Amino acid sequence: MIDLALALFAGIFAGVITGLLPGIHNNLVSTLLISLSPTFTFLSPFAVALFIVTLAMTHIVVEFIPSIFLNIPEEDSFLALLPSQQLLSEGKGYEALVLLVLGFLLGLFLVILIAPLYLVFLPSLYPLLATTIPYFLIALSIYIICREQRPHLAAFVFLLSALLGLLAFHLPIREPLLPLLTGLFGISSMLTAQKTLVPKQIAPQKIRTLLPQKREFAQALAASLLAAPLCSSLPGIGSGHAATLGSEIIPQNNRSFLLLVGSLSATVMLLSFVVVFTIARARSGAAAAIQEVLTPFTHQQLATLLLAASLAAFLAAFITLMLGKRAAKILNMVNYRALSMGVIVFVALLTLLLSSWLGLLVLIAGISIGIVCIKTGVRRINLMASLIVPAILFYLMR
């Protein structure tokens, strides 16, 4: 029990660090740990698995902080940039963080409802889902474009984003999501911002003053229940796809959309562990690591991992709110334009270090496409083509 407790708290600590550091993804840490695990003879395989699970759950909630306050997104948080940038410009960056964290906790409860259904029905439904998902994503893409006031411009942005996504994933680039998502969603927003300073950020002492309305909660809950079961069982279909799907079918405002993104981040990650147990298919890096460490993978181990992940998630949510309050105060003391320029230089150097000069070209191209999207008034959800189209081709070419 001592090694399990140490693994849990070590996973939380590591998740906080990786969540705060841009470009250091929990998948990278999981892969490194698996490669080094033979040398950790004092740890049981289950302790290693527990560390990976708690790290992953902690990382995806803590990473909301740099996503909101520094405009540096990752795979699980990039869509949160769109409404959080608006709230940040109104001095409500901490409110955006609270909504994401509340959504994240909502996702934990949704898993309690969905997980038993996965265990019973997923083995028989998986072949059908894998066959129909590319056509569903094609229909969703057409629907997104046709909803625009100027569909021809939306189609242009969509195609550019799709091409960039395909190049990023097929070129010899390590960590391709860093330059791809940061360019499309992050730095492009910084460079087109009209203000050199963001308003003073308000971090109320009582979080209950920021709680969503019943209507916003219901919208996010309904969209999560609709999108999570479909998108959490298939590789290549992440929380970004799920949020796009849910928000297009059940329209969201900024606050309910943040709840939705937070909810799906937790739901998709947790259900990936259920999926790897049920059908032995890993749809996340953390789940793949669990599959490699635990052979066989038992019902008792799955239940313990889900319980540990939930405990880690609650602790990580508390830590995130505390760190976010400090981040809001720090942001009040710095020149936002200078901070933005520093972040851009940092991301460029990090991209060059992790993804080579090819990654830097992807970053520059992503920035250009993101600026075109903003300047033409096209909804930035069309930039999701950078992930949707590669997923469509992945399933069509299987």
Beta strands, then each sheet from edge to edge (+ up, - down):
end
